[in-house]
């Protein structure tokens, strides 16, 4: 049994417990889990929750070294209270369902995003072509406990993208609307019929974005980080760091948080060509 304080995070059998007893070391303390006789193995959900609790040092390097974002004071540990959000897309050879993990700047997973409501036909289309970029996409932003926080709906499109942002109960938050197709791509953030901010690409390939409020003051920034040559060439993964400069009011805050995910759904998918 590994008992050293420098043991790697993970599950270990408990030599002093029953055969079905495991202990989890998170880097600071042990957590014990005992499975009753006849109930099978230790639940995968418990394992996943414990694994997610361990900070990922790769995310820290991604923030500080790749995105060039200096370490700042910690936030409240949620999607809406952290000054830095790291959005990493799950790497797949063929992307049939959009999936992302969301971390704070220290590598703690505080949320996730997954595409919902896809039919078998739609997945089949995604497998053989890029025609799905013109179809409706619906994504759910969830907190660390898997509870929905925001819903993003990108209606079927032909040229320009529009993303509708809602609360889980269907209450509207606003829209993110593509403004142009040539040159540096810009999006307007609309709430209650008025523009509350904008997302401005800093180059024609739209790798990095500045996010401004209604008065053109920069309030946040999105930086695409290098995911490595193998992932870039052979998978669909895109990774981003969202830096929020100061606490924002609603609905701008929710639209900015949604923006880090909208950039990929609304624009970056399209850059992969027509299959």
Buried (B, 14 or more C-beta within 10 A) or exposed (E): EEEEEEEEBBBBEBEEEEEBBBBBBBEEEEEEBEBEEEEEEBEEEBBEBBBBBBBBEEBBEBBBEBBEBEEBEBBEEEBBBBBBBBBBBBBBEEBBBBBBBBBBBBBBBBBBBBBEEBEEEBEEBBEEEBEBBEBEBBBBBBBBEEEEBBBBBBEEBEEEBBBBBBEEEEEEBBBBBBEEEEEEBBBBBBBEEEEBBBBBBBEEEBBBBBBBBEEEEEBBBBBBBEBEEEBEEEBBBBBBBBBBEEEBEEBBBBBBBBBBBBBBBBBBBBEEEEE
